Amino acid sequence: MVAKVKKEIILDWKKLKLWKHQKDAIESCLKYCSSSSEKSHLVLLPTGSGKTAITAILSRLIHGIKN
């Protein structure tokens, strides 16, 4: 099952100070979550690139948590 992303919350994350590769990863994941694809989606980033921050932001976006 593909999660539905709350559109009104998506704009807030773009105000965060993130590196370009983090923003690209978030946008890629949001695009995947908004699609009807049944395939898996893998985010592959090197050590120290902020995968934990990306995951935290995505979990809040997908579940609609505002704070």
SULSULTA-V860023 format. One record per residue. RES is the residue in three letters. SS is DSSP state (A for helix, B for strand, O for the rest). PHI is phi in whole degrees, -180 to 180 (* if undefined). OMEGA is omega in whole degrees, 0 to 359 (999 if undefined). Layout:
res=(RES/RES)
ss=(SS/SS)
phi=(PHI/PHI)
omega=(OMEGA/OMEGA)
This chain:
res=(MET/VAL/ALA/LYS/VAL/LYS/LYS/GLU/ILE/ILE/LEU/ASP/TRP/LYS/LYS/LEU/LYS/LEU/TRP/LYS/HIS/GLN/LYS/ASP/ALA/ILE/GLU/SER/CYS/LEU/LYS/TYR/CYS/SER/SER/SER/SER/GLU/LYS/SER/HIS/LEU/VAL/LEU/LEU/PRO/THR/GLY/SER/GLY/LYS/THR/ALA/ILE/THR/ALA/ILE/LEU/SER/ARG/LEU/ILE/HIS/GLY/ILE/LYS/ASN)
ss=(O/O/O/O/O/O/A/A/A/A/A/A/A/O/O/O/O/O/O/A/A/A/A/A/A/A/A/A/A/A/A/A/A/A/O/O/O/O/O/O/O/O/O/O/O/O/O/O/O/O/A/A/A/A/A/A/A/A/A/A/A/A/A/O/O/O/O)
phi=(*/-92/-73/-94/-94/-74/-64/-69/-89/-58/-64/-64/-68/-70/-83/-72/-85/-122/-74/-58/-66/-71/-62/-62/-65/-64/-62/-63/-66/-66/-63/-63/-64/-83/-85/-104/-66/-99/-79/-75/-127/-118/-107/-115/-135/-71/-56/81/-93/97/-62/-65/-64/-61/-63/-63/-65/-62/-65/-72/-66/-68/-95/76/-87/-92/-102)
omega=(181/181/175/182/179/187/184/181/183/183/184/184/181/178/180/178/180/174/182/182/176/178/179/180/179/180/178/180/179/177/178/181/179/181/177/182/176/181/177/178/182/174/183/180/182/177/177/183/176/180/179/178/178/180/179/180/180/181/178/179/184/182/174/179/187/184/999)
